[in-house]
Amino acid sequence: MKPLHALVFVALLPLIAVAEATEEGPAPFGPLPATEVAFDEQLYVRRPLVVFADSPNDPNFVRQMDLLSRSYADLEERDVILVIDTDPAARSEWRQKLRPRGFSLVIMDKDLRPVIRKPLPWDLREITHAIDRLPLRRQEILERNPAGR
């Protein structure tokens, strides 16, 4: 009987692998177009980091996206959602609320209040340090590590 059990197990193994592959895990972190992200749904859920440009070929936009792509894990750890808007004609909700001119990097807190606006690309280290200085982020850090008080 044991060889029969082994044969059945081996026959069902590919089905188990297919079932595991179809399960949806968390979506990988990356930039999301402004048209796919609702502004109000981010309230106290995520910390928006919005990159605006008048064209996806804008050198400042290309440089900023390169700087950010070097370590998405640092942004994900800080509950950041990376929103990009390179089409001024679409008049997205993000563009209407934040009113950028040309290239603009906007760091927002979880209360959807713009905290920092930059007209030039910023290094990831500077962005993460700025986020870590926000009051809500400091509170999150203390809740994760109460001994750090």
Backbone as a ProteinNet text record, in pm:
[ID]
protein_1_A
[PRIMARY]
MKPLHALVFVALLPLIAVAEATEEGPAPFGPLPATEVAFDEQLYVRRPLVVFADSPNDPNFVRQMDLLSRSYADLEERDVILVIDTDPAARSEWRQKLRPRGFSLVIMDKDLRPVIRKPLPWDLREITHAIDRLPLRRQEILERNPAGR
[TERTIARY]
80.7	0	85.6	200.5	283.3	323.5	358.8	391.1	272.1	150.6	31.4	12.4	35	25.3	128.3	249.2	354.1	317.6	259.9	220.9	110.6	12.7	-95.6	-39	51.2	111.6	187	265.8	343.8	250.6	138.1	43.5	-25.1	-49.4	-119	-25.2	103.7	200.8	192.1	181.2	168.5	41.9	-66.1	-189.6	-173.4	-99.4	-73.6	10.3	110.3	195.5	115.1	23.3	-60.3	-151.8	-208.2	-296.7	-220.6	-97.4	-18.1	20	47	86.5	-29	-153.2	-266.9	-314.2	-269.8	-308.5	-247.2	-327.2	-277.6	-207.7	-86.3	-12.4	-19.4	53.6	54	116.2	59	109.6	250.3	339.5	473.9	470.8	562.4	568.5	622.1	564.2	610.6	525.6	562.8	486.5	349.2	249.9	113.8	71.2	6.6	-42.3	-148.6	-150.5	-244.9	-389.4	-415	-553.4	-604.1	-512.8	-552.9	-562.6	-522.8	-521	-616.3	-714.6	-810.1	-746.6	-754.2	-692.2	-747.4	-878.9	-941.4	-926.3	-902.8	-887.7	-755.2	-663.5	-533.1	-530.5	-638.5	-643.8	-614.7	-507.6	-460.1	-430.6	-414.2	-379.5	-235	-203.8	-71.1	-21.7	107.6	172.4	208.5	133	160.6	291.4	363.6	480.2	445.7	422	369.6	477.5	499.4	597.2	521	526.3	459.6	563	521.5	602.5	508	551.1	469	483.8	584.1	608.3	687.2	665.7	747	893	922	1059	1131.9	1067.9	1129.2	1253.9	1371.4	1494.1	1485.2	1418.9	1403.7	1317.8	1212.7	1126.5	1203.4	1276.9	1355.2	1456.5	1525	1624.8	1558.4	1444.2	1375.2	1330.7	1275.7	1230.1	1348.9	1462.7	1582.4	1628.3	1629	1669.5	1575.4	1445.8	1348.4	1355.4	1382.6	1381.3	1496.7	1593.9	1709.5	1674.1	1568.6	1530.9	1384.9	1298.2	1155.9	1123.7	1207.7	1182.2	1179.8	1266.6	1268.8	1138	1082.5	955.5	840.3	842.7	736.5	733	849.1	858.6	791.8	789.1	731	586.7	521.5	381.7	362.5	457.9	450.6	379.8	298.3	243.4	301	364.5	431.3	335.5	293.9	197.8	271.8	253.4	317.3	210.3	235	143.2	226.3	225.6	304.7	217	87.4	-4.1	-88.7	-43.9	-120.8	-258.1	-272.8	-401.4	-509.4	-470.2	-568	-634.4	-571.2	-624.9	-672	-579.8	-611.1	-649.8	-712.1	-753.2	-631.3	-520.1	-396.6	-346.4	-349.2	-300.8	-390.5	-521.1	-614.5	-598.4	-571.3	-558.9	-423.1	-315.6	-181.4	-124.9	-182.6	-148.6	1.8	66.5	209.4	233.4	355.6	397.8	523.1	514.5	628.9	660.4	791.9	831.9	808.9	757.1	736	733.8	803.5	801.3	727	619.7	538.8	535.5	582.1	575	457.7	368.4	248.4	248.4	181.4	166.2	37.8	12.1	-106.1	-237	-232.3	-353.3	-376.1	-299.4	-306.6	-275.6	-192.6	-146.9	-8.4	9.3	142.6	241.4	350.6	449.3	570	616.4	734.2	707.3	743.5	735.9	874.4	920.2	1052.6	1043	1108.9	1105.6	1213.8	1299.3	1407.5	1409.6	1470.6	1477.2	1548.2	1501.1	1557.3	1604.5	1717.5	1773.7	1683.8	1683.7	1600.4	1634.9	1763	1805	1740.3	1736.4	1673.9	1523	1459.3	1315	1282.2	1357.5	1327.6	1355.1	1457.9	1483.9	1371.8	1322.7	1212.4	1086.5	1059.1	942.3	958	1078	1101	1087.7	1094.9	1078.4	932.4	841.7	700.2	641.9	553.3	496.7	426	347.8	278.9	378.3	485.7	587.2	660.4	690.9	757.2	669.3	540.1	446.2	444.6	447.2	451.6	577.8	690.8	817.5	811.6	757.2	746.7	650.4	544.4	450.8	514.9	601.4	670.8	780.7	842.2	952.2	932.6	846.4	819.2	941.3	1039.7	1159.3	1245.6	1218.5	1297.6	1261.6	1173.4	1132.6	1239
-119.9	0	127.1	118.5	237.7	290	204.4	257.9	325.8	277.9	340.3	481.3	497.3	630.7	726.1	678.3	761.6	801.5	708.1	737.3	843.4	832.6	932	1068.3	1068.6	1194.4	1262.1	1182.7	1237.5	1288.3	1220.8	1263.5	1394.5	1415.7	1536.8	1654.6	1630.9	1736.5	1853.7	1831.6	1947.1	2028	1963.3	2037.1	2127.3	2081.3	2163.8	2285.2	2264.4	2375.5	2478.2	2434.4	2526	2605.2	2538.8	2606.4	2712.1	2683.3	2781.5	2899.1	2873.6	2980.5	3074.5	3026.1	3111.3	3192.7	3160.1	3239.5	3378	3478.6	3615.3	3656.6	3699.9	3753.2	3904.7	3971.6	4117.2	4164.1	4268.3	4322.9	4377.6	4361.1	4414.5	4567.4	4623.1	4768	4827.4	4938.1	5007.1	5129.7	5208.4	5329.1	5296.1	5373	5357.8	5485.6	5474.3	5594.5	5664.6	5794.9	5874.2	5842	5799.6	5767.9	5640.6	5556.1	5429.9	5439	5551.1	5564.1	5674.6	5639.8	5739.6	5816.9	5947.5	6034.4	6007.3	6010.3	5999.6	5861.9	5758.1	5623.7	5605.8	5698.4	5686.9	5747.9	5811.4	5879.7	5782.5	5807.6	5729.1	5584	5553.3	5418.2	5415.2	5505.8	5512.8	5656.7	5671.3	5801.3	5826.1	5909.9	5929.9	6005.3	5953.7	6020.6	6037.9	6162.5	6189.5	6256.9	6200.6	6256.8	6304.2	6434.7	6496.4	6535.5	6530	6581.7	6609.7	6693.3	6723.9	6618.3	6530.3	6425.6	6313.6	6188.8	6080.7	6088.7	6173.9	6191.1	6305.8	6374.1	6484	6429.8	6490.9	6439.8	6434.4	6532.1	6529	6410.3	6381.3	6267.9	6136.3	6122.3	5999.9	5980.9	6088	6080	6044.8	6107.3	6080.2	5934.3	5882	5742.9	5647	5683.1	5601.1	5601.2	5717.5	5726.8	5647.2	5653.5	5582.6	5431.7	5388.2	5244.3	5169.5	5239	5173	5099.3	5142.4	5073	5097.1	5026.3	5034.6	4981.7	4892.1	4833.4	4940.6	5041	5149.3	5227.6	5248.4	5320.5	5234.1	5107.2	5015.7	5002.6	5003.3	4994.5	5114.7	5227.2	5349.9	5372.6	5270.2	5276.8	5381.5	5390.6	5488.4	5425.7	5503.8	5465.6	5564.3	5511.2	5594.3	5619.1	5744.2	5783.3	5870.3	5837.6	5918.1	5976	6098.7	6166.3	6242.7	6192	6255.4	6306.8	6321.7	6367.4	6483.4	6608	6722.1	6732.9	6683.5	6694.2	6607.1	6501.7	6411.7	6476.5	6576.9	6649.7	6553.3	6471.6	6373.6	6443.7	6368.5	6420.6	6469.3	6397.6	6435.9	6570.5	6588	6712.2	6829.3	6808.2	6915.3	6957.2	6861.3	6895.4	6955.1	6907.9	6952.9	7061.5	7083	7189.6	7206.2	7105.7	7118.3	7199.8	7249.3	7318.6	7248.3	7184.8	7110.5	6991.5	6966.1	6856.3	6897.2	6805.2	6832.4	6700.9	6698.5	6585	6631.2	6561.2	6600.1	6483.5	6509.5	6411	6450.4	6353.5	6379.7	6287.3	6332.1	6246.9	6166.7	6078	5991.8	6068.8	6191.5	6273.6	6348	6311.3	6367.3	6516.3	6560.1	6698.4	6703.2	6786.3	6797.1	6853.8	6783.9	6824.9	6890.2	6828.4	6879.3	6878.6	6989.5	7000.3	7035.8	6961.9	6986.3	7002.1	7103.5	7124	7045.3	6975.2	6897	6757.2	6659.8	6524.5	6522	6431.5	6416	6274.1	6255.9	6124.9	6047.8	5915.7	5832.4	5852.1	5870.7	5892.7	6019	6126	6250.6	6232.7	6157.6	6134.2	6054.4	5946.4	5863.6	5938.9	6021	6101.3	6202.2	6262.6	6358.3	6287.4	6169.2	6093.7	6053.6	6012.3	5969.3	6083.3	6206.6	6322.2	6363.6	6304.1	6340.3	6288.7	6365.1	6323.6	6188	6161.3	6032.4	5917.5	5939.1	5835	5810.1	5915.4	5897.6	5817.1	5844.1	5768.7	5621	5593.4	5455.4	5384.5	5454.4	5394.8	5362.2	5452.1	5426.7	5312.8	5299	5188.5	5054.8	5053.5	4929.1	4893.2	4995.5	4970.8	5059.1	5017.1	5101	5123.4	5038.1	5053.3	5169.6	5220.6	5329.4	5465.7	5473.9	5603.7	5665
0	0	0	60.2	67.6	-70.1	-165.6	-297.8	-363.3	-333.6	-389.1	-333.4	-201.6	-140.3	-200.2	-219.4	-277.5	-419.6	-495.3	-632.1	-637.7	-547.9	-541.5	-501.7	-404.4	-359.9	-473.9	-546.7	-658.2	-767.8	-787.9	-890.9	-853.3	-724.3	-679.6	-654.3	-648.7	-620.4	-718.5	-850.1	-941.6	-916.7	-876.7	-847.8	-726.7	-628	-509.2	-547.5	-631.1	-675.6	-754.3	-839.6	-917.1	-824.9	-723.4	-628.7	-550.2	-510.9	-437.5	-526.6	-652.4	-745.4	-775.6	-770.2	-801.9	-683.5	-561.8	-445.8	-459.6	-430.9	-443.3	-315	-327.8	-215.4	-221.5	-134.3	-140.5	-271.8	-325.7	-451.5	-429.8	-526.2	-510.6	-507.9	-429.9	-417	-545.6	-585.7	-705.2	-730.4	-830.3	-861	-918.4	-877.5	-928.1	-998.4	-1114.4	-1182.3	-1098.5	-1103.3	-1023.1	-1056.6	-1178.4	-1217.2	-1151.1	-1099.2	-1036.1	-884.1	-827	-681.2	-640.3	-558.4	-509.2	-394	-400.8	-301.3	-161.3	-147.8	-15.7	48.2	-29.5	25.6	99.4	85.4	150.4	290.7	331.5	461.1	574.8	649.1	763	727.3	598.3	556.6	508.3	417.6	358.7	358.1	342.4	335.8	189.1	116.9	-25.9	-52.3	-147.7	-203.3	-350.6	-392	-525.4	-609.5	-728	-821.5	-944.8	-968.6	-1083.5	-1187.5	-1313.7	-1424.4	-1539.7	-1631.5	-1748.7	-1857.4	-1843.7	-1941.9	-1874.7	-1914.1	-1857.7	-1902.4	-2000.3	-2048.3	-1980.3	-1888.1	-1813.5	-1741.8	-1764	-1700.8	-1548.2	-1486.9	-1341.5	-1297.9	-1373	-1341	-1354.3	-1462.9	-1485.7	-1374.1	-1336.5	-1227.4	-1095.8	-1064.5	-938.2	-930.7	-1039.5	-1039.1	-1024.3	-1082.2	-1066.3	-920.8	-858.6	-718	-627	-654.9	-571.9	-592.5	-714	-742.9	-677.6	-627.9	-567.4	-439.4	-369	-245.6	-212.6	-283.6	-255.1	-114.9	-63	69.2	178.9	167.4	266.6	265.8	147	137.7	186.4	151.8	193.2	345.2	407.9	554	621.9	554.5	609.8	564.3	514.7	468.7	359.6	269.3	160.6	41.3	-24.3	-154.3	-254.9	-358.1	-457.6	-573.3	-587.6	-690.8	-792.9	-922.2	-1026.7	-1118.8	-1162.9	-1254.2	-1356.9	-1479.3	-1585.4	-1698.8	-1672.6	-1776.5	-1724.5	-1746	-1697.5	-1763.3	-1884.6	-1955.1	-1891.5	-1821.8	-1759.3	-1637.4	-1580.5	-1463.8	-1355.1	-1307.8	-1204	-1073.3	-987.9	-857.1	-778.3	-789	-719.6	-771	-902.1	-963.7	-926.5	-919.9	-884.7	-739.1	-650.2	-508.8	-474.3	-538.6	-502.1	-592.4	-709.2	-803.1	-828.3	-886.5	-915.5	-1042.2	-1055.3	-1176.7	-1226.8	-1340.5	-1393.2	-1304.7	-1286.1	-1198.7	-1053.8	-974.4	-832.3	-756.2	-644.3	-552.6	-428.4	-392.2	-276.5	-178.2	-56.3	51.5	139.9	160.8	240.7	361.7	467.8	585.4	571	663.2	654.2	665.9	715.1	721.4	589.1	487	350.6	344.9	436.4	438.1	373	269.4	208.9	309.5	330.8	429.8	362.2	254.3	184.7	34.5	-32.1	-178	-228.1	-326.7	-382.6	-534.3	-590.6	-735.6	-810.1	-736.2	-795.5	-733.7	-800.4	-744.5	-610.1	-525.4	-391.5	-373.8	-307.1	-280.6	-183	-192.8	-106.2	41	71	209.5	266.5	187.6	232.8	252.2	161.8	171.7	297.1	321.8	439.1	569.6	571.7	693	715.9	609.6	623	673.4	621.5	667.1	813	852.3	991	1090.9	1046.1	1136	1153.6	1075.6	1085.7	1216.9	1280.3	1409.4	1406.1	1302.4	1295.8	1278.9	1205.3	1188	1318.7	1393.2	1523.5	1618.1	1615.2	1697.7	1656.3	1526.6	1477.6	1525.3	1520.4	1563.5	1711.9	1792.9	1936.6	1968	1889.1	1911.4	1877	1777.1	1740.1	1838.8	1896.2	1991.1	2113.3	2208.4	2325.3	2413.8	2406.8	2488.7	2440.9	2323.3	2266.7	2322.3	2417.9	2474.1	2557.9
[MASK]
+++++++++++++++++++++++++++++++++++++++++++++++++++++++++++++++++++++++++++++++++++++++++++++++++++++++++++++++++++++++++++++++++++++++++++++++++++++

